[in-house]
Amino acid sequence: MSPRILIALVVAGIVGFGAGMMFWVVVPPDATTETPAAAPGAGAARQEHRERFFGGDPDRDVRGGQEMKPRW
C-alpha cells in the first residue's frame, strides 16, 4: 500500500470520526432528552429571582451618567 493511500485513509477516518462526534453532540441520543419534572411552586420562585436580578436599584440616580467618549 502506498503512503499516499495510507495518509488519505487516515485523514478520511479522522474527518469521519470528527463528523460523527459533532453529530452526536448536536443530536444527543433519545435517552438523555427527558426533562425532569419541575417542583410545584418553582415557577413563582424563578419569577421572583428574575425580577430581583433584572429589576435594578430604583433609588440610584443614573441621570447624569458617564461620558461615552473621554476628552484627551
ZAFIDREN-27404 format. One record per residue (C-alpha): residue number from 1; x, y negated, z negated. Coordinates in nm, 3 decimals. Each point is the difference from the previous one (the first is absolute). Layout:
R | k | c1 | c2 | c3
R | NUM | X | Y | Z
...
***
This chain:
R | k | c1 | c2 | c3
R | 1 | 0.000 | 0.000 | 0.000
R | 2 | 0.143 | -0.334 | 0.099
R | 3 | 0.054 | -0.273 | -0.259
R | 4 | -0.242 | -0.235 | 0.179
R | 5 | -0.289 | 0.245 | -0.027
R | 6 | 0.085 | 0.068 | -0.365
R | 7 | 0.007 | -0.373 | -0.081
R | 8 | -0.328 | -0.054 | 0.188
R | 9 | -0.167 | 0.282 | -0.197
R | 10 | 0.126 | -0.137 | -0.331
R | 11 | -0.121 | -0.352 | 0.084
R | 12 | -0.338 | 0.136 | 0.115
R | 13 | -0.031 | 0.197 | -0.324
R | 14 | 0.080 | -0.305 | -0.211
R | 15 | -0.249 | -0.216 | 0.192
R | 16 | -0.268 | 0.270 | -0.028
R | 17 | 0.061 | 0.041 | -0.372
R | 18 | -0.018 | -0.377 | -0.051
R | 19 | -0.324 | -0.024 | 0.198
R | 20 | -0.149 | 0.286 | -0.202
R | 21 | 0.096 | -0.162 | -0.329
R | 22 | -0.142 | -0.335 | 0.112
R | 23 | -0.326 | 0.167 | 0.102
R | 24 | -0.012 | 0.184 | -0.334
R | 25 | 0.047 | -0.327 | -0.191
R | 26 | -0.253 | -0.197 | 0.207
R | 27 | -0.262 | 0.277 | 0.006
R | 28 | 0.024 | 0.179 | -0.338
R | 29 | -0.144 | 0.350 | -0.042
R | 30 | -0.371 | 0.026 | -0.089
R | 31 | 0.071 | 0.138 | -0.348
R | 32 | 0.147 | -0.331 | -0.117
R | 33 | -0.273 | -0.228 | 0.134
R | 34 | -0.235 | 0.051 | -0.294
R | 35 | -0.056 | -0.311 | -0.208
R | 36 | -0.053 | 0.033 | -0.373
R | 37 | -0.338 | -0.101 | -0.136
R | 38 | 0.001 | -0.345 | -0.156
R | 39 | -0.075 | -0.027 | -0.369
R | 40 | -0.332 | -0.164 | -0.085
R | 41 | 0.042 | -0.371 | -0.066
R | 42 | 0.335 | -0.014 | 0.177
R | 43 | -0.141 | -0.233 | 0.265
R | 44 | -0.088 | -0.269 | -0.254
R | 45 | 0.342 | 0.025 | -0.164
R | 46 | 0.176 | -0.028 | 0.333
R | 47 | -0.217 | -0.298 | 0.094
R | 48 | 0.087 | -0.177 | -0.326
R | 49 | 0.371 | 0.070 | 0.042
R | 50 | -0.011 | -0.129 | 0.357
R | 51 | -0.177 | -0.320 | -0.107
R | 52 | 0.251 | -0.065 | -0.279
R | 53 | 0.296 | 0.063 | 0.231
R | 54 | -0.116 | -0.212 | 0.294
R | 55 | -0.202 | -0.253 | -0.200
R | 56 | 0.287 | -0.234 | -0.080
R | 57 | 0.024 | -0.252 | -0.282
R | 58 | -0.283 | -0.257 | 0.017
R | 59 | 0.176 | -0.229 | -0.253
R | 60 | 0.316 | -0.040 | 0.208
R | 61 | 0.030 | -0.324 | 0.200
R | 62 | 0.116 | 0.086 | 0.351
R | 63 | -0.110 | -0.315 | 0.180
R | 64 | 0.345 | -0.164 | 0.023
R | 65 | 0.181 | 0.313 | 0.107
R | 66 | 0.353 | 0.018 | 0.129
R | 67 | 0.134 | -0.138 | 0.326
R | 68 | 0.037 | 0.258 | 0.272
R | 69 | 0.297 | -0.167 | 0.166
R | 70 | 0.280 | -0.124 | -0.224
R | 71 | 0.148 | -0.342 | 0.068
R | 72 | 0.375 | 0.030 | 0.055
***
